Amino acid sequence: MTKETTEIRRSQRVRFPSTRLKEHEFFVNSEVTYSGELSHFAFYARAEPISWEQALSIKEWKNAMIEELKAIERNRT
């Protein structure tokens, strides 16, 4: 029995970031959270607060959390 090795060829194309995303910050690294989950920073690109402390500092998010708590109490869930 002979072993065959296949060499993976990588593209030599020069890559440039998308021009439509030039206003966003990019991180090439990912982070493993305390709970052991892999978190890709790209998902956090100015979309939502990362923690509840950050959410409380933003009026719209604080109001949304209050409304959600009211709905939970109203529905007794």
Backbone as numpy.savetxt, mean C-alpha at the origin, in Angstrom:
# Nx Ny Nz CAx CAy CAz Cx Cy Cz
20.84 -40.11 -16.50 19.99 -38.94 -16.50 20.89 -37.70 -16.50
20.62 -36.76 -17.38 21.43 -35.53 -17.44 20.61 -34.37 -16.94
21.31 -33.43 -16.34 20.64 -32.23 -15.84 20.81 -31.10 -16.85
19.70 -30.50 -17.19 19.75 -29.35 -18.08 19.57 -28.09 -17.26
20.36 -27.09 -17.55 20.19 -25.81 -16.88 19.73 -24.79 -17.90
18.77 -24.05 -17.51 18.23 -23.01 -18.39 18.59 -21.67 -17.79
19.27 -20.87 -18.55 19.65 -19.54 -18.08 18.53 -18.56 -18.42
18.09 -17.81 -17.43 17.03 -16.83 -17.64 17.65 -15.57 -18.22
17.08 -15.13 -19.31 17.58 -13.93 -19.97 16.77 -12.73 -19.49
17.44 -11.70 -19.03 16.79 -10.47 -18.57 16.79 -9.43 -19.68
15.75 -8.65 -19.71 15.64 -7.58 -20.70 16.73 -6.53 -20.47
17.26 -6.02 -21.53 18.28 -4.97 -21.45 17.67 -3.59 -21.69
16.35 -3.57 -21.81 15.63 -2.32 -22.08 15.80 -1.35 -20.91
16.02 -0.08 -21.21 16.10 0.95 -20.19 14.68 1.31 -19.79
14.42 1.28 -18.49 13.06 1.55 -18.01 12.99 2.92 -17.38
11.88 3.60 -17.62 11.64 4.92 -17.06 10.32 4.90 -16.30
10.24 5.64 -15.20 8.96 5.69 -14.47 7.88 6.37 -15.31
6.64 6.00 -15.07 5.52 6.57 -15.79 5.44 8.08 -15.53
5.21 8.85 -16.56 5.11 10.31 -16.39 3.85 10.70 -15.64
2.80 9.89 -15.69 1.57 10.23 -14.97 1.73 10.04 -13.47
2.76 9.36 -13.02 2.99 9.15 -11.59 4.14 9.99 -11.05
4.56 10.99 -11.80 5.74 11.76 -11.40 5.54 12.55 -10.10
4.31 12.81 -9.69 4.05 13.57 -8.47 4.07 12.69 -7.21
4.16 11.38 -7.39 4.10 10.45 -6.26 5.50 10.04 -5.82
5.63 9.68 -4.56 6.87 9.14 -4.05 6.88 7.64 -4.26
8.03 7.11 -4.60 8.15 5.68 -4.81 9.19 5.11 -3.86
8.92 3.92 -3.37 9.85 3.20 -2.53 10.12 1.86 -3.19
11.37 1.52 -3.34 11.69 0.24 -3.97 11.61 -0.90 -2.97
11.59 -0.60 -1.71 11.55 -1.64 -0.69 10.14 -1.89 -0.21
9.95 -3.06 0.31 8.73 -3.41 0.98 9.05 -3.53 2.45
8.03 -3.65 3.26 8.22 -3.74 4.70 7.40 -4.90 5.23
7.96 -5.58 6.21 7.20 -6.62 6.89 6.67 -6.00 8.16
5.35 -6.04 8.35 4.72 -5.42 9.51 4.96 -6.27 10.76
4.57 -5.71 11.91 4.72 -6.44 13.16 3.95 -7.75 13.17
2.85 -7.79 12.43 2.05 -9.01 12.37 2.60 -10.00 11.35
3.70 -9.64 10.68 4.34 -10.55 9.74 3.82 -10.45 8.32
3.00 -9.45 8.03 2.46 -9.30 6.69 3.39 -8.44 5.84
3.50 -8.79 4.59 4.31 -8.01 3.67 3.50 -6.83 3.19
4.05 -5.64 3.33 3.33 -4.43 2.98 4.11 -3.70 1.90
3.50 -3.51 0.75 4.13 -2.79 -0.33 3.76 -1.32 -0.22
4.75 -0.46 -0.16 4.50 0.95 0.03 3.73 1.57 -1.13
3.76 0.96 -2.29 3.04 1.52 -3.44 1.55 1.64 -3.16
1.03 0.77 -2.29 -0.39 0.84 -1.97 -0.75 2.05 -1.13
0.25 2.67 -0.53 0.01 3.79 0.37 0.29 5.14 -0.28
0.38 5.20 -1.57 0.76 6.42 -2.28 -0.30 7.51 -2.12
-0.29 8.15 -0.98 -1.18 9.26 -0.67 -2.66 8.93 -0.83
-3.02 7.70 -0.66 -4.41 7.31 -0.84 -5.18 7.34 0.47
-4.64 6.75 1.51 -5.33 6.63 2.78 -4.32 6.76 3.91
-4.80 7.16 5.08 -3.91 7.17 6.25 -3.46 5.74 6.56
-2.26 5.60 7.07 -1.72 4.29 7.37 -2.15 3.81 8.75
-2.38 4.72 9.67 -2.78 4.34 11.02 -4.02 5.11 11.43
-4.65 4.65 12.51 -5.83 5.35 13.00 -5.45 6.70 13.59
-4.20 6.82 14.10 -3.75 8.12 14.61 -3.71 9.15 13.48
-3.22 8.74 12.32 -3.19 9.64 11.17 -4.62 9.98 10.73
-5.49 8.98 10.74 -6.88 9.20 10.32 -7.56 10.22 11.23
-7.29 10.15 12.54 -7.90 11.10 13.47 -7.45 12.54 13.23
-6.28 12.71 12.64 -5.78 14.06 12.39 -6.36 14.68 11.11
-7.12 13.90 10.34 -7.75 14.39 9.11 -9.26 14.45 9.34
-9.81 15.64 9.22 -11.22 15.88 9.54 -12.16 14.90 8.84
-11.99 14.68 7.54 -12.88 13.80 6.79 -12.81 12.36 7.29
-11.63 11.92 7.62 -11.47 10.54 8.12 -12.06 10.41 9.52
-11.88 11.42 10.34 -12.44 11.38 11.68 -13.97 11.31 11.61
-14.55 12.14 10.76 -16.01 12.12 10.58 -16.49 10.77 10.06
-15.74 10.18 9.14 -16.12 8.87 8.60 -16.08 7.81 9.69
-15.08 7.87 10.56 -14.99 6.89 11.65 -16.14 7.07 12.64
-16.51 8.30 12.93 -17.63 8.56 13.84 -18.92 8.02 13.24
-19.15 8.27 11.95 -20.34 7.75 11.28 -20.37 6.23 11.29
-19.23 5.61 11.08 -19.16 4.15 11.10 -19.49 3.60 12.48
-18.98 4.22 13.52 -19.28 3.79 14.89 -20.76 3.97 15.21
-21.35 5.07 14.74 -22.78 5.29 14.95 -23.61 4.20 14.27
-23.21 3.82 13.05 -23.92 2.78 12.32 -23.80 1.43 13.05
-22.64 1.14 13.58 -22.44 -0.10 14.33 -23.34 -0.13 15.57
-23.40 1.00 16.29 -24.26 1.08 17.49 -25.74 0.99 17.11
-26.13 1.69 16.04 -27.51 1.70 15.60 -27.97 0.31 15.16
-27.09 -0.42 14.48 -27.42 -1.76 14.00 -27.12 -2.86 15.02
-26.54 -2.45 16.14 -26.16 -3.40 17.20 -25.32 -4.55 16.66
-24.35 -4.19 15.85 -23.46 -5.21 15.28 -22.07 -5.12 15.85
